Amino acid sequence: MGEEGTKITDDEHVTFLFYWLNAILFCSRSVQMSKLFLPLDTLLHEGKEEYQKQLEKVQVDKFKQIEALSIMDNKRAKLRSDLAKLVAP
């Protein structure tokens, strides 16, 4: 941690945004940080408005992944139920 009153460098700010996007906003479970967010970090740091479009795209992709996982979980549960019915005496 730097001394009080010390200015935060651009690299420190981009690094913070990188961790924030991975851990807080996108709730990444991976130990490795997603390099997908690096361009977003830079755009957020620079205060450019075009980051919103990229952020929305990433959010839509993330929601699609979550939806696909949910569908797979439902199918897996149904298969287990069907199998249990077949195996039950």
N, C-alpha and C positions, 0 to 999 in steps of 0.2 A: 504494500500500500504506500502511496506517495505521501509526501508531506502536505499538511493542510495549506491550501492556497495555491498548490502546484497545479498548473494547467494540465488537463488531460490531452494526451497526444491523439492525433488522428488514428494511429494504429491501435491504441488502447480502446478508443471508441468503437472502431469497426470490430475489434475482437469481442467487446462486450455485446454488441448487437448480434454477432454471430452466435454466441452462447445463448443469448436471450431468445432468438428465433428458434434455435434447435430445442432448447429445454422448455421454455415457457409457452411460446406461441404454438409450436407444432408438436409439442410433447413427444419428441423423438425418444424412443426407447433404446436406440442404438448407442453403444459406447463410443463409436466413431461418429464424429460430427458430419452432418451431411454437407457436402461441398455445393449442393444445389442452392443453398442459401447465401453463399458468398457474394454473388452479384447483388442480392437484395440488401445485404449489409452495407455495401458500398453506396448504393442508391439512397438508402435511409440516412446514412451518414452525410451524404452530400445534400440532403434535403430536396432531392428531385421528386417531382410528382409522378414520374413514369413508374416509380417503384410500386405504386398502388396496383397497376395493371398486372405486374409480375406477381405481386403478393396475392392478388385475387386468383390468378392462374394456379399458383402453388396450393392455395387453400382448396380450390375446386379439385385438384388432383388428389390432395390428401383426403378429402371427403369421399371421393370415388374409391380410394383404397379402403377406407373404413367401411363403406357400403359393401364392397366386394368381400371383405373379411366377414362381415355380418351375415351375408348370404351364404358363404361357405360354412360358417358355424351352424346356421339353421339347417342346411342340408346334412351336415355331419350328425346333428342331433336327430334328425328324421331317420337317417340310415341306422343309427344305433337303436332307435325305437323299433324300426322294422325288423332288425336283426334279433332283438330281444323277443319279439313276438314269434319269430320263426323258431327260435331255440327253446322257448318256454314249453313245458310239457302240457 
